[in-house]
Amino acid sequence: MRYDDVTAVVDAFRTALKLDGEPAGSNYRMSIASHFFALIDYGRRSGTADTLSAAFVRDPANHRTPEEETNEDEIGKAIFEPVIRQLDAHLHLLGHGRARGQRTLAPDDLQLMYRTLYILLRDSGRRPLEICSLPRDCLEARNDQICLVWNNHKARRQRRRLPITTPTAQAIRTWKERREQLQSSLPPTGADYLFPALTHLATRPYLPTNYLGETLRDWADSIPHLHSEGTDTHGNPLPFDRSLIYAYAFRHSYAQRHADAGTPLDVLRELMDHKSVSTTQRYYTVSLKRKRDAVTKLAAHVVDHHGRPSPSSPTPRLPAPPASRHGLPTPKASASTSKPHNNVGNPPSPPPARTRSTTATLPTELELARQEIRALREDRDRMRQAIQHQLGQQLDALDTGHLTERVNELTRTNQRLEDSLQQATDDNHQLHARVRTLETDLAAARTSLRRMIREENTSR
């Protein structure tokens, strides 16, 4: 078996499928690849794999199973706050059942660790990988404000700081004290992390995210009842879809909670540690209550073309009197109006001055906006045509002979570069063939040397 066989094995791990035929997760694929090569290394150390070629070795650069980042455009929705309160009420069930890590930690220690992980997911809104890889010294006090120190692996921004509440900080301190007592039974590679790896075969020094995801899934399935916000036709609460409960969904819940509380968008962007506001806006929706409040506030300022409150306003609309041919209200008939009208003594009051901002109706505003948009588009098209015409004139004025010569020169240079690249490729293939031959000779020499050593030891 040679180097190419290692590549084939790694490619098989990269495209591994689950039992149901769906693609396996990146954490699972990394895990099985790590266990396979750990078994190969053990066979070589113990002498049981002496016949295996020395060329069958893993290349750290080319034989990696990359960890897939979650696509933020396709991640799920926020978990409703009533559902989170139900999860909090069943927090005593988290860490029991089929929780990952039972071979390393005692039940009480395992439950405390996963409870702390859940509290951090719920209260900080960080990604699962950012929670699992928190440094051991992740708490920092500044001006009586406790901050969580974390690393944004996706954007490669290290030592970020997030203000957290006192109960969240106390949950971290409680687990940290318990973790200090467990350090001797944990792998030394995770000494710098708040949630260290639980086995020596782990590919990373901190707790794998699939441990957290699988334990949360088992916990959600173990809760007897989870109710949604609505009710059925008989008034009974509807069951909540438990598949919507997973680690990344709590990041949406964090953003939705702040949006409903009225946190400004620029502040929420900083809390989420996003570069763009548009990314932050994908993490929450505008609730019906906020829409209703916005409509109610706007209704107090909307009037019709008579200057009276519109139907959407909470103030009742009065019926408008019939208008004359000049657009003015016709006075009602009464005893005082039956007399001849004196134009000198009682001059008619002038019509109220109308302004676009106070008396124009919404359809009028929309029509004016459409006309302005059409005018802007026409100006844009005229400017585009003028620029294209000017560029065409400039191109016609250029010396085409000079351009043709320059193109030919670039073509010749490109051909020389292609020839050099082909020569370098051929040399590289020859070197690879030579390396594979030397690796085979070296493996054979090693095998012969081991055989000679065993024969010499046997003769003694």
Rosetta blueprint (number, residue, H / E / L):
1 M L
2 R L
3 Y H
4 D H
5 D H
6 V H
7 T H
8 A H
9 V H
10 V H
11 D H
12 A H
13 F H
14 R H
15 T L
16 A L
17 L E
18 K L
19 L L
20 D L
21 G L
22 E L
23 P E
24 A L
25 G L
26 S H
27 N H
28 Y H
29 R H
30 M H
31 S H
32 I H
33 A H
34 S H
35 H H
36 F H
37 F H
38 A H
39 L H
40 I H
41 D H
42 Y H
43 G H
44 R H
45 R H
46 S H
47 G L
48 T L
49 A L
50 D L
51 T L
52 L L
53 S L
54 A L
55 A L
56 F L
57 V L
58 R L
59 D L
60 P L
61 A L
62 N L
63 H L
64 R L
65 T L
66 P L
67 E L
68 E L
69 E L
70 T L
71 N L
72 E L
73 D L
74 E L
75 I L
76 G L
77 K L
78 A L
79 I L
80 F L
81 E H
82 P H
83 V H
84 I H
85 R H
86 Q H
87 L H
88 D H
89 A H
90 H L
91 L H
92 H H
93 L H
94 L L
95 G L
96 H L
97 G L
98 R L
99 A L
100 R L
101 G L
102 Q L
103 R L
104 T L
105 L L
106 A L
107 P H
108 D H
109 D H
110 L H
111 Q H
112 L H
113 M H
114 Y H
115 R H
116 T H
117 L H
118 Y H
119 I H
120 L H
121 L H
122 R H
123 D H
124 S H
125 G L
126 R L
127 R L
128 P H
129 L H
130 E H
131 I H
132 C H
133 S L
134 L L
135 P E
136 R L
137 D L
138 C L
139 L E
140 E E
141 A E
142 R E
143 N L
144 D L
145 Q E
146 I E
147 C E
148 L E
149 V E
150 W E
151 N E
152 N E
153 H L
154 K L
155 A L
156 R L
157 R E
158 Q E
159 R E
160 R E
161 R E
162 L E
163 P E
164 I L
165 T L
166 T H
167 P H
168 T H
169 A H
170 Q H
171 A H
172 I H
173 R H
174 T H
175 W H
176 K H
177 E H
178 R H
179 R H
180 E H
181 Q H
182 L H
183 Q H
184 S H
185 S H
186 L L
187 P L
188 P H
189 T H
190 G H
191 A L
192 D L
193 Y E
194 L L
195 F L
196 P E
197 A L
198 L L
199 T L
200 H L
201 L L
202 A L
203 T L
204 R L
205 P L
206 Y E
207 L L
208 P L
209 T H
210 N H
211 Y H
212 L H
213 G H
214 E H
215 T H
216 L H
217 R H
218 D H
219 W H
220 A H
221 D H
222 S H
223 I L
224 P L
225 H L
226 L L
227 H E
228 S E
229 E E
230 G E
231 T E
232 D L
233 T L
234 H L
235 G L
236 N L
237 P E
238 L E
239 P E
240 F L
241 D L
242 R H
243 S H
244 L H
245 I L
246 Y L
247 A L
248 Y L
249 A H
250 F H
251 R H
252 H H
253 S H
254 Y H
255 A H
256 Q H
257 R H
258 H H
259 A H
260 D H
261 A L
262 G L
263 T L
264 P L
265 L H
266 D H
267 V H
268 L H
269 R H
270 E H
271 L H
272 M H
273 D L
274 H L
275 K L
276 S L
277 V H
278 S H
279 T H
280 T H
281 Q H
282 R L
283 Y L
284 Y L
285 T L
286 V L
287 S L
288 L H
289 K H
290 R H
291 K H
292 R H
293 D H
294 A H
295 V H
296 T H
297 K H
298 L H
299 A H
300 A L
301 H L
302 V L
303 V E
304 D L
305 H L
306 H L
307 G L
308 R L
309 P E
310 S L
311 P L
312 S L
313 S L
314 P L
315 T L
316 P L
317 R L
318 L L
319 P L
320 A L
321 P L
322 P L
323 A E
324 S L
325 R L
326 H L
327 G L
328 L L
329 P E
330 T L
331 P L
332 K L
333 A L
334 S L
335 A L
336 S L
337 T L
338 S L
339 K L
340 P L
341 H L
342 N L
343 N L
344 V L
345 G L
346 N L
347 P L
348 P L
349 S L
350 P L
351 P L
352 P L
353 A L
354 R L
355 T L
356 R H
357 S H
358 T H
359 T H
360 A L
361 T L
362 L H
363 P H
364 T H
365 E H
366 L H
367 E H
368 L H
369 A H
370 R H
371 Q H
372 E H
373 I H
374 R H
375 A H
376 L H
377 R H
378 E H
379 D H
380 R H
381 D H
382 R H
383 M H
384 R H
385 Q H
386 A H
387 I H
388 Q H
389 H H
390 Q H
391 L H
392 G H
393 Q H
394 Q H
395 L H
396 D H
397 A H
398 L L
399 D L
400 T H
401 G H
402 H H
403 L H
404 T H
405 E H
406 R H
407 V H
408 N H
409 E H
410 L H
411 T H
412 R H
413 T H
414 N H
415 Q H
416 R H
417 L H
418 E H
419 D H
420 S H
421 L H
422 Q H
423 Q H
424 A H
425 T H
426 D H
427 D H
428 N H
429 H H
430 Q H
431 L H
432 H H
433 A H
434 R H
435 V H
436 R H
437 T H
438 L H
439 E H
440 T H
441 D H
442 L H
443 A H
444 A H
445 A H
446 R H
447 T H
448 S H
449 L H
450 R H
451 R H
452 M H
453 I H
454 R H
455 E H
456 E H
457 N H
458 T H
459 S H
460 R L
